């Protein structure tokens, strides 16, 4: 039985990862910011207090670990806060991994690392064009992992929009929320664009668990993942409308930037098994009904 640290265990994705690891027989140690949080409500066998802003708190991570799954990050705040939590927090985790002789880190990064995207398709080879502090902080986290290649094996999964329990940050989740509120009209863009920039939290968790035991990770790798079989955005938005019984007006407008799709080939080579965009929506709508 492997002992795995999962940072961000209180987040929707962190909980999905915890559930998957426990179901596969791993012992999960969940890192939480507050020591007052109790484990019965979380998919973890143990909890450890970890504040990514406080370098001293990383010494709370003790004992033998086979790997870390690093989900925790800040998505809001000042540029300094984002870099401290998301960038330097990852550096401190890497340093702790070296001290404890942890050989592998699976890191949840973001499509935001690419910054301004000008390509119609994004892959692991797409050029980084930084534009926002959040993306820069995620990129810094990746660089710290890449620089530790001599002492540990690591991958960064550049996550797109995540579908699942309590999803709320990306634009489709915001559209869904507005539909649930029965707003009179909703704006959207690029109705004909074939969209696959959505992955369900359970599929990311499944991939993380697979990567923990993979023998193909010999050096740092960073890559995006998406769903297969893209759908027109108009069809996706209509699916959300049907599920919420939304009767308001959907206004399709010209976008401020060009849309793009995701090429998952690098992840597929490591065992990632994408499901169709339609199947991803099915899982998401299933979650809403629970």
Long-range contacts (C-beta under 8 A, 24 or more apart in sequence): 1-25, 1-26, 1-27, 2-26, 2-27, 2-66, 2-67, 2-212, 3-27, 3-29, 3-63, 3-64, 3-65, 3-66, 4-28, 4-29, 4-65, 4-66, 4-67, 4-68, 4-69, 4-212, 5-29, 5-30, 5-31, 5-48, 5-61, 5-65, 5-67, 5-68, 5-69, 5-102, 6-30, 6-31, 6-44, 6-68, 6-69, 6-71, 7-31, 7-50, 7-52, 7-68, 7-69, 7-70, 7-71, 7-72, 7-93, 8-70, 8-71, 8-72, 8-73, 8-108, 9-42, 9-43, 9-44, 9-47, 9-71, 10-37, 10-42, 11-71, 11-72, 12-162, 12-164, 12-165, 12-166, 12-167, 12-201, 13-71, 13-108, 13-159, 13-162, 13-164, 13-201, 13-204, 13-205, 14-71, 14-72, 15-42, 15-43, 15-165, 16-164, 16-165, 16-201, 16-202, 16-204, 16-205, 17-69, 17-71, 17-204, 17-205, 17-208, 17-209, 18-42, 18-43, 18-44, 19-43, 19-205, 20-202, 20-205, 20-206, 20-208, 20-209, 21-69, 21-205, 21-208, 21-209, 21-212, 24-209, 26-209, 26-212, 29-65, 31-61, 31-72, 52-84, 52-85, 52-86, 52-88, 52-89, 52-92, 53-81, 53-84, 53-85, 53-89, 55-88, 55-92, 58-92, 58-93, 58-95, 58-96, 59-96, 61-96, 61-100, 62-100, 63-100, 64-100, 65-97, 65-100, 65-102, 66-102, 66-103, 66-104, 66-212, 67-102, 67-103, 67-104, 67-105, 67-106, 67-212, 68-93, 68-97, 68-102, 68-104, 68-105, 68-106, 69-105, 69-106, 69-108, 69-208, 69-212, 70-105, 70-106, 70-107, 70-108, 71-108, 73-108, 73-110, 73-137, 73-138, 73-141, 74-134, 74-137, 75-134, 75-169, 78-133, 79-133, 79-136, 79-137, 82-133, 82-134, 82-136, 82-137, 83-133, 83-136, 83-137, 83-140, 85-137, 86-134, 86-137, 86-138, 86-140, 86-141, 87-136, 87-137, 87-138, 87-140, 87-141, 87-144, 88-140, 89-141, 90-140, 90-141, 90-144, 90-145, 91-141, 91-144, 94-144, 94-145, 94-148, 94-152, 97-148, 97-151, 97-152, 98-148, 98-151, 98-152, 102-152, 103-152, 103-153, 104-152, 104-153, 104-154, 104-212, 104-217, 105-145, 105-152, 105-153, 105-154, 105-155, 106-154, 106-155, 106-157, 106-208, 106-211, 106-212, 107-141, 107-142, 107-145, 107-154, 107-155, 107-156, 107-157, 108-156, 108-157, 108-159, 108-204, 108-208, 109-138, 109-141, 109-142, 109-156, 109-157, 109-158, 109-159, 109-222, 110-134, 110-135, 110-138, 110-158, 110-159, 111-158, 111-159, 111-160, 111-197, 111-224, 111-262, 112-138, 113-138, 113-139, 113-142, 113-158, 113-222, 114-158, 116-257, 117-257, 117-258, 117-260, 118-258, 119-260, 120-258, 120-260, 120-261, 121-260, 121-261, 121-262, 121-263, 122-224, 122-260, 122-261, 122-262, 122-263, 123-223, 123-224, 123-262, 123-263, 123-265, 123-266, 124-221, 124-222, 124-223, 124-224, 124-263, 124-265, 124-266, 126-224, 142-220, 142-222, 145-220, 146-220, 146-222, 148-220, 149-219, 149-220, 153-217, 153-218, 153-219, 153-220, 154-217, 154-220, 155-211, 155-217, 155-220, 155-221, 155-222, 155-223, 155-270, 156-220, 156-221, 156-222, 156-223, 157-204, 157-207, 157-208, 157-223, 157-225, 157-267, 158-222, 158-223, 158-224, 158-225, 159-199, 159-204, 159-224, 159-225, 160-197, 160-198, 160-199, 160-224, 160-225, 160-226, 160-262, 161-197, 161-198, 161-199, 162-198, 162-199, 162-200, 162-201, 162-204, 163-198, 163-199, 163-200, 163-201, 163-280, 163-281, 163-283, 163-284, 163-287, 164-200, 164-201, 164-202, 164-283, 164-284, 164-287, 165-201, 165-287, 165-290, 167-201, 167-284, 170-198, 172-198, 172-236, 172-237, 172-240, 175-237, 175-240, 176-240, 176-244, 179-240, 179-241, 179-244, 179-246, 179-248, 180-244, 182-246, 182-247, 182-248, 183-248, 184-248, 184-249, 185-248, 185-249, 185-250, 185-251, 186-246, 186-248, 186-249, 186-250, 186-251, 187-251, 187-253, 188-233, 188-237, 188-250, 188-251, 188-252, 188-253, 189-233, 189-252, 189-253, 189-254, 189-255, 189-256, 189-259, 190-233, 190-255, 190-259, 191-232, 191-233, 191-234, 191-237, 191-252, 192-232, 192-233, 192-234, 193-232, 193-233, 193-259, 193-261, 194-230, 194-231, 194-232, 194-261, 195-230, 195-231, 195-232, 195-233, 195-236, 195-259, 195-261, 195-277, 196-226, 196-227, 196-228, 196-229, 196-230, 196-231, 196-261, 196-262, 196-277, 197-226, 197-260, 197-261, 197-262, 198-226, 198-227, 198-277, 198-280, 198-281, 198-284, 199-225, 199-226, 199-227, 199-274, 199-280, 200-275, 200-280, 200-283, 200-284, 202-283, 203-273, 203-274, 203-275, 203-280, 206-273, 207-267, 207-271, 207-272, 207-273, 210-270, 210-271, 210-272, 211-270, 211-271, 214-270, 214-271, 216-269, 216-270, 216-271, 217-270, 221-266, 221-270, 223-264, 223-266, 223-267, 224-262, 224-263, 224-264, 224-266, 224-267, 225-262, 225-264, 225-267, 225-272, 225-274, 226-261, 226-262, 226-263, 226-264, 226-274, 227-274, 227-275, 227-276, 227-277, 227-279, 227-280, 228-264, 228-274, 228-275, 228-276, 228-277, 229-276, 229-277, 229-278, 230-261, 230-277, 231-277, 231-278, 231-281, 233-259, 236-277, 236-281, 239-281, 239-285, 243-285, 243-288
